[in-house]
């Protein structure tokens, strides 16, 4: 039996979130999903999880870049402030419809970001990032 992965999907697009939910379900019963509408909501969720230690931190974060309130880059600026012992096992993946080279370059400036994924998300991509392929 494969260990379940906790996944935090940070995206404001309801269609993307619905598709992501369906794709994770099709990828196998290995995932517990949590959704955040924007970077600020995700940062608050992580802060609460770290402070209360009531539930495990995400193993994987799928992070959209373009969102209202706090975009993906604002999220990363806050994420790197967390103690590394709390976040070192979290794999962040930017997931964006942007094909802009500057976004890909900026992704590379964060060692916490494992890869830049261009939408659409697929079952193969999910299985790959979860180590199931």
C-alpha positions in Angstrom: 0.0 0.0 0.0 1.4 3.4 -1.0 1.4 6.1 1.6 -1.2 8.7 1.1 -0.1 12.2 0.0 -1.5 15.4 1.4 -1.9 17.8 -1.5 -2.7 21.5 -1.2 -4.1 23.0 -4.5 -3.7 26.8 -4.5 -5.8 28.2 -7.3 -8.7 30.6 -7.7 -10.1 29.0 -10.8 -13.2 26.8 -9.9 -12.9 24.9 -13.2 -9.2 24.1 -12.6 -10.0 22.9 -9.1 -12.8 20.7 -10.3 -10.6 19.2 -13.0 -7.7 18.7 -10.5 -10.1 16.9 -8.1 -11.2 14.6 -10.8 -7.7 13.9 -12.0 -6.4 13.1 -8.5 -9.4 10.7 -8.1 -8.5 9.0 -11.3 -4.8 8.8 -10.3 -5.7 6.4 -7.5 -6.8 6.5 -3.9 -3.5 8.0 -2.7 -4.4 11.6 -2.1 -6.0 13.9 0.5 -6.8 17.2 -1.2 -7.1 20.6 0.4 -7.9 23.7 -1.6 -7.0 27.4 -1.1 -8.4 30.3 -3.2 -5.2 32.3 -3.1 -1.7 32.5 -1.7 -2.7 34.3 1.5 -5.3 31.7 2.3 -2.7 29.0 1.7 -0.1 30.8 3.9 -2.7 31.1 6.7 -3.6 27.4 6.4 0.1 26.4 6.6 0.7 28.7 9.7 -2.3 27.2 11.5 -1.2 23.7 10.6 2.4 24.4 11.9 1.2 26.1 15.1 -1.5 23.5 16.0 0.2 20.4 14.7 -3.3 19.0 14.5 -2.9 17.6 11.0 0.1 16.8 8.7 1.5 19.5 6.4 1.1 19.0 2.7 3.5 16.7 0.9 2.8 18.5 -2.4 1.6 22.0 -3.2 0.3 22.8 -6.6 0.6 26.6 -6.8 -1.0 28.8 -9.5 0.9 32.0 -10.2 -1.9 34.4 -11.2 -4.4 34.8 -8.4 -6.1 37.8 -6.7 -5.2 38.9 -3.1 -1.8 37.1 -3.1 -0.3 35.5 -6.2 2.0 32.6 -6.3 5.1 34.7 -6.1 3.8 36.4 -3.0 3.0 33.0 -1.5 6.6 31.9 -2.2 8.0 35.0 -0.5 6.1 34.1 2.6 6.6 30.3 2.3 10.4 30.7 2.5 10.1 32.4 5.8 8.7 29.3 7.5 11.3 27.3 9.4 13.0 24.8 7.0 12.5 21.9 9.4 8.8 22.4 8.9 8.7 22.8 5.2 11.7 20.8 3.9 9.5 17.8 2.9 7.0 19.9 1.0 7.4 19.7 -2.8 6.0 22.9 -4.5 5.0 22.8 -8.2 3.9 25.9 -10.0 1.0 25.2 -12.2 0.2 27.9 -14.7 -1.4 28.6 -18.0 1.5 31.2 -18.6 4.2 30.2 -21.0 6.2 33.3 -20.2 9.9 32.5 -19.9 10.3 35.0 -17.0 7.8 32.9 -14.9 9.9 29.8 -15.7 13.1 31.6 -14.8 11.6 32.9 -11.6 10.5 29.4 -10.6 14.1 28.3 -10.9 15.1 30.9 -8.3 13.2 29.0 -5.6 14.9 25.7 -4.6 11.6 24.7 -2.9 9.8 24.6 -6.4 10.5 21.3 -8.0 9.0 22.1 -11.4 7.0 24.5 -13.5 4.0 22.7 -14.9 2.1 24.3 -17.8 -1.7 23.7 -17.6 -3.6 21.5 -18.4 -2.8 19.1 -15.6 -3.0 15.4 -16.5 -3.2 12.1 -14.6 0.4 11.3 -15.9 1.7 14.6 -14.4 0.0 13.9 -11.1 1.3 10.3 -10.9 4.8 11.6 -11.8 5.0 14.3 -9.1 3.6 11.8 -6.6 6.2 9.2 -7.5 3.6 6.7 -8.7 4.7 6.4 -12.3 
